[in-house]
Amino acid sequence: MSKSKILVTGGTGFIGSHTVVELINQGYPVHIIDNLSNSRLHIIDDIEKITGIKPEFTNLDLCNAERVSAFFNQHSDIKSIIHFAALKAVGESVEKPLLYYTNNVTGLINILDVVNQNKIKNFVFSSSCSVYGEPDSLPINENAPLKDAESPYANTKRINEDILRDFSKVSDLKTIALRYFNPIGSHSSAIIGEYPLNAPTNLMPVITQTAIGKRTGMQVFGTDYNTPDGSCIRDYIHVVDLAKAHIVAIERLINAKNKSNFEIFNLGTGKGTSVLEMIHTFEEVTGVRLKYKLKERRPGDVVQVYADTKFANEELGWKSKLGLNEMVSSAWKWEQALSNKYN
């Protein structure tokens, strides 16, 4: 029996494109929505190079309610959605809060406005560990109290979770919110990877761009935190492991294995790595020395956060498999492939 089509919003982005590859590899027809505000159209062709199948694509801004409604009226075969589309830079959200609230929250609401009439039943939401704020204890499990958000970006994720939780009580929509930690790395082919249009703010592309010479150096924000080396600690996870978790989650809903209409799972490795540790690991794995400066703390950053993954491991049946060295080496392979391509 053929598998039903899955809509992936933000599917030309970093995590979205890797998830589309895994969906196609599992035999799912995929339709991508993206407004290409921070991604590139040729990612569609790149996905085809990897999988042999070109996903359907619609250039669509989810903040345009009329176009969203028209799209779903034209594509009544879509019954499941994986929702990535959102702005995601912490620092930018602090500077431009209204932009983030308008884009990230309005886009979700416009989708939910049409799911009932189109009989869409299954929804996987790209959430974030940032909803936990500065945690009281580590590792963090799904029952940890949610603190005040450290940034408008984080707050949009928390607000959207609340919207989905409330909506699941009055609709037929089944939702899984995946709170993931810090995705890095790239596909083993080095055909797709982290490739934003704007200057990256995430650590790994800043590291690889510094190593390749696109940047003259990089900055480490905060060296006086209460951590072993004074820099922030995060739970880094390989993007391919993360992508595979989305397939597990959507299939849990499609096959009616969910225990409630709104479920939450942490996705991480359960291990914290500091910014300075990541820099040193990159240097050891690649043999490339990095130029970096130690700077003052950056607004919006939490000190340290890493996951308790027991619930996802046992209930969702998912576990990360790729280690830090594989994350670093694949990210570096991707950066080198980009450099060769455009030189």
C-alpha positions as CSV (number, residue, x, y, z in Angstrom):
1,M,0.0,0.0,0.0
2,S,1.4,3.4,-1.0
3,K,2.2,5.9,1.8
4,S,0.3,9.1,2.3
5,K,1.8,12.5,1.3
6,I,3.4,14.5,4.0
7,L,3.7,18.3,4.0
8,V,7.0,19.7,5.3
9,T,7.0,23.5,6.0
10,G,10.4,25.1,6.0
11,G,11.6,22.0,4.0
12,T,14.4,23.7,2.2
13,G,16.0,24.7,5.5
14,F,18.7,22.9,7.5
15,I,16.7,20.4,9.5
16,G,13.8,20.4,7.1
17,S,15.9,19.3,4.1
18,H,17.5,16.5,6.0
19,T,14.1,15.4,7.2
20,V,12.7,15.4,3.6
21,V,15.6,13.1,2.5
22,E,14.7,10.7,5.3
23,L,11.0,10.8,4.5
24,I,11.7,10.1,0.8
25,N,14.0,7.3,1.7
26,Q,11.2,5.7,3.7
27,G,8.8,5.9,0.7
28,Y,6.8,9.0,1.6
29,P,5.7,11.4,-1.1
30,V,6.6,14.9,0.2
31,H,5.4,18.4,-0.6
32,I,7.6,21.3,0.7
33,I,6.3,24.8,1.6
34,D,9.0,27.5,2.1
35,N,9.2,31.2,1.5
36,L,13.0,30.9,0.9
37,S,13.6,33.8,3.3
38,N,16.7,32.0,4.7
39,S,17.2,29.1,2.3
40,R,17.7,28.4,-1.4
41,L,15.5,26.9,-4.1
42,H,18.3,24.6,-5.5
43,I,18.0,22.6,-2.3
44,I,15.0,20.9,-4.1
45,D,17.4,19.7,-6.8
46,D,20.0,18.7,-4.1
47,I,17.4,16.5,-2.4
48,E,16.7,14.8,-5.8
49,K,20.5,14.2,-6.2
50,I,20.5,12.3,-2.9
51,T,17.2,10.4,-3.2
52,G,16.5,10.2,-6.9
53,I,13.1,11.8,-6.3
54,K,12.3,15.5,-6.6
55,P,9.8,16.6,-3.9
56,E,6.9,18.9,-4.8
57,F,7.5,22.5,-3.9
58,T,5.4,25.6,-3.3
59,N,6.9,29.0,-2.6
60,L,4.5,30.2,0.1
61,D,4.7,32.6,3.1
62,L,2.6,31.1,5.9
63,C,1.7,34.5,7.2
64,N,-0.5,35.0,4.1
65,A,-3.7,33.5,5.4
66,E,-5.5,33.6,2.0
67,R,-2.7,31.8,0.2
68,V,-2.4,29.2,3.0
69,S,-6.2,28.4,2.7
70,A,-6.0,28.2,-1.1
71,F,-3.0,25.9,-0.9
72,F,-4.7,23.4,1.3
73,N,-7.9,23.5,-0.7
74,Q,-5.8,22.5,-3.8
75,H,-4.0,19.7,-1.9
76,S,-6.6,17.7,-0.2
77,D,-4.4,14.6,-0.2
78,I,-2.2,16.0,2.6
79,K,-3.2,14.6,6.0
80,S,0.1,14.9,7.9
81,I,2.3,18.0,8.5
82,I,5.8,18.4,9.9
83,H,6.2,22.1,10.7
84,F,9.7,23.7,10.7
85,A,9.0,27.0,9.1
86,A,10.1,29.8,11.6
87,L,12.7,32.4,12.1
88,K,15.3,31.1,14.5
89,A,18.2,33.5,15.4
90,V,18.2,34.1,19.1
91,G,20.1,37.4,18.8
92,E,18.0,38.8,16.0
93,S,14.8,37.9,18.0
94,V,16.1,40.0,20.9
95,E,16.6,43.0,18.5
96,K,13.4,42.4,16.5
97,P,10.8,40.8,18.7
98,L,7.7,41.8,16.7
99,L,9.2,40.2,13.6
100,Y,9.5,36.9,15.4
101,Y,6.1,37.0,17.1
102,T,4.4,37.9,13.8
103,N,6.2,35.3,11.7
104,N,6.5,32.3,14.0
105,V,3.1,32.5,15.7
106,T,0.9,33.8,12.8
107,G,2.3,31.1,10.5
108,L,1.2,28.3,12.9
109,I,-2.2,29.9,13.5
110,N,-2.9,30.2,9.7
111,I,-2.2,26.5,9.3
112,L,-4.4,25.5,12.2
113,D,-7.2,27.6,10.9
114,V,-7.5,25.2,7.9
115,V,-6.6,21.7,9.3
116,N,-10.1,20.8,10.5
117,Q,-11.8,21.6,7.2
118,N,-9.1,19.7,5.4
119,K,-9.3,16.7,7.8
120,I,-5.6,16.9,8.6
121,K,-5.0,14.6,11.6
122,N,-1.2,14.4,12.3
123,F,1.1,17.3,13.2
124,V,4.8,17.2,14.3
125,F,6.0,20.6,15.6
126,S,9.6,21.7,15.6
127,S,10.1,23.0,19.1
128,S,13.2,23.7,21.1
129,C,15.0,23.1,24.4
130,S,15.0,26.9,24.7
131,V,11.4,26.7,26.2
132,Y,13.1,25.5,29.4
133,G,14.9,28.7,29.9
134,E,17.7,28.5,32.6
135,P,17.0,25.1,34.2
136,D,17.1,24.4,37.9
137,S,18.7,21.0,37.4
138,L,20.4,18.9,34.7
139,P,19.8,16.9,32.6
140,I,16.3,18.3,31.7
141,N,13.4,16.0,31.3
142,E,10.0,16.8,29.7
143,N,8.4,17.5,33.0
144,A,10.9,20.2,34.0
145,P,9.2,23.6,34.8
146,L,9.3,26.1,31.9
147,K,11.1,29.2,33.1
148,D,10.7,32.7,31.6
149,A,12.0,32.6,28.1
150,E,15.5,34.1,27.6
151,S,14.6,35.4,24.1
152,P,11.6,36.2,21.9
153,Y,12.6,33.3,19.7
154,A,12.3,30.9,22.7
155,N,9.0,32.5,23.7
156,T,7.5,31.9,20.3
157,K,8.3,28.2,20.6
158,R,6.6,28.1,24.1
159,I,3.6,30.1,22.8
160,N,3.2,27.7,19.9
161,E,3.3,24.7,22.1
162,D,0.5,26.2,24.2
163,I,-1.5,26.9,21.1
164,L,-1.1,23.3,19.9
165,R,-1.9,21.9,23.3
166,D,-5.1,23.9,23.5
167,F,-6.1,23.2,19.9
168,S,-5.6,19.5,20.4
169,K,-8.4,19.6,23.1
170,V,-11.0,20.9,20.7
171,S,-10.0,19.3,17.4
172,D,-9.1,16.0,15.9
173,L,-5.5,17.0,15.4
174,K,-2.8,14.8,17.1
175,T,0.4,16.6,17.8
176,I,3.9,15.7,18.9
177,A,6.2,18.6,19.9
178,L,9.9,17.7,19.5
179,R,12.0,19.8,21.8
180,Y,15.4,19.5,20.3
181,F,18.7,20.7,21.5
182,N,21.5,21.9,19.1
183,P,21.6,20.2,15.7
184,I,24.9,20.3,13.8
185,G,26.6,18.2,11.1
186,S,25.4,17.4,7.6
187,H,24.3,14.6,5.3
188,S,27.1,12.1,4.6
189,S,27.0,13.0,0.9
190,A,27.9,16.6,1.7
191,I,25.2,17.6,-0.8
192,I,23.0,19.3,1.8
193,G,24.0,20.9,5.1
194,E,23.6,24.1,7.2
195,Y,23.4,26.8,4.5
196,P,21.6,30.0,5.6
197,L,21.2,33.0,3.4
198,N,22.1,35.3,6.2
199,A,25.3,35.3,8.3
200,P,25.0,32.3,10.6
201,T,24.8,32.7,14.3
202,N,24.8,29.0,15.2
203,L,28.2,27.8,16.5
204,M,29.1,25.1,14.0
205,P,28.8,27.1,10.7
206,V,30.6,29.9,12.4
207,I,33.4,27.5,13.2
208,T,33.6,25.9,9.7
209,Q,33.4,29.3,8.0
210,T,36.3,30.5,10.2
211,A,38.3,27.4,9.4
212,I,37.7,27.7,5.6
213,G,38.6,31.4,5.6
214,K,35.2,32.9,5.0
215,R,35.6,34.7,8.3
216,T,38.8,36.2,9.7
217,G,38.0,34.9,13.1
218,M,35.2,34.1,15.5
219,Q,34.0,35.1,18.9
220,V,33.3,33.1,22.1
221,F,30.5,34.9,24.0
222,G,31.0,34.5,27.7
223,T,34.0,33.0,29.5
224,D,32.9,33.6,33.1
225,Y,29.9,31.3,33.3
226,N,29.7,28.7,36.1
227,T,30.9,25.9,33.9
228,P,34.3,24.0,33.9
229,D,35.9,26.3,31.3
230,G,33.6,29.3,31.7
231,S,31.9,29.0,28.3
232,C,28.3,27.9,27.6
233,I,27.4,24.3,27.5
234,R,24.9,22.7,25.0
235,D,23.7,19.3,23.9
236,Y,24.8,18.9,20.3
237,I,23.0,16.4,18.1
238,H,23.7,15.2,14.6
239,V,21.1,16.6,12.2
240,V,20.6,13.2,10.5
241,D,19.7,11.6,13.9
242,L,17.3,14.5,14.4
243,A,15.7,14.1,11.0
244,K,15.1,10.4,11.7
245,A,13.3,11.2,14.9
246,H,10.8,13.2,12.9
247,I,10.0,10.1,10.8
248,V,9.5,8.1,14.0
249,A,7.2,10.8,15.4
250,I,5.0,11.2,12.4
251,E,4.7,7.4,12.0
252,R,3.7,7.2,15.7
253,L,0.7,9.5,14.8
254,I,-0.1,8.0,11.5
255,N,-0.3,4.5,13.1
256,A,-2.2,5.9,16.1
257,K,0.4,4.8,18.6
258,N,0.3,8.1,20.5
259,K,-0.9,8.0,24.1
260,S,-2.6,11.5,24.0
261,N,-3.4,14.1,21.5
262,F,-0.5,16.3,22.6
263,E,2.9,14.7,23.4
264,I,6.3,16.2,24.0
265,F,9.7,14.5,23.6
266,N,13.3,15.8,24.1
267,L,15.7,15.1,21.3
268,G,19.4,15.2,22.3
269,T,22.3,13.0,23.1
270,G,22.2,13.6,26.9
271,K,25.7,15.0,26.9
272,G,26.8,18.6,27.3
273,T,29.7,20.1,25.4
274,S,31.0,23.6,26.0
275,V,31.8,26.1,23.2
276,L,35.5,25.9,23.9
277,E,35.3,22.1,24.0
278,M,33.6,22.2,20.6
279,I,36.4,24.4,19.2
280,H,39.1,22.1,20.5
281,T,37.3,19.0,19.2
282,F,37.0,20.6,15.8
283,E,40.8,21.4,15.8
284,E,41.6,17.8,16.9
285,V,39.3,16.1,14.3
286,T,40.3,18.3,11.3
287,G,43.8,19.4,12.1
288,V,42.7,23.0,11.4
289,R,43.5,25.7,14.0
290,L,40.8,28.3,14.7
291,K,41.2,32.0,15.3
292,Y,38.9,33.1,18.1
293,K,38.5,35.9,20.6
294,L,37.0,35.7,24.0
295,K,34.1,38.2,24.4
296,E,31.5,39.3,27.0
297,R,28.3,37.4,27.4
298,R,25.6,37.7,24.7
299,P,22.0,38.6,25.6
300,G,19.5,35.7,25.4
301,D,22.0,32.8,26.1
302,V,21.4,30.3,28.8
303,V,24.4,29.0,30.7
304,Q,24.0,25.3,30.1
305,V,21.4,22.9,28.9
306,Y,21.4,19.2,28.0
307,A,18.7,16.6,27.7
308,D,17.4,13.7,29.6
309,T,16.5,11.5,26.6
310,K,15.0,8.5,28.5
311,F,11.4,9.2,27.5
312,A,12.3,9.6,23.8
313,N,14.4,6.5,24.0
314,E,11.8,4.3,25.7
315,E,8.5,5.7,24.6
316,L,9.3,7.1,21.1
317,G,11.7,4.3,20.4
318,W,14.4,6.7,19.1
319,K,18.0,7.2,20.2
320,S,20.8,9.3,18.8
321,K,23.6,7.2,17.2
322,L,26.2,9.6,15.7
323,G,28.8,11.1,18.0
324,L,30.6,14.4,18.3
325,N,33.5,13.5,16.0
326,E,31.0,12.5,13.3
327,M,29.1,15.7,13.7
328,V,32.3,17.8,13.4
329,S,33.7,15.8,10.5
330,S,30.5,15.9,8.4
331,A,30.1,19.6,9.0
332,W,33.7,20.2,7.9
333,K,33.2,18.0,4.8
334,W,30.1,20.1,3.9
335,E,31.9,23.4,4.3
336,Q,34.7,22.1,2.1
337,A,32.2,20.9,-0.5
338,L,30.6,24.4,-0.5
339,S,33.9,26.0,-1.0
340,N,34.9,23.7,-3.9
341,K,31.5,24.3,-5.5
342,Y,31.6,28.0,-5.5
343,N,35.3,28.4,-6.2
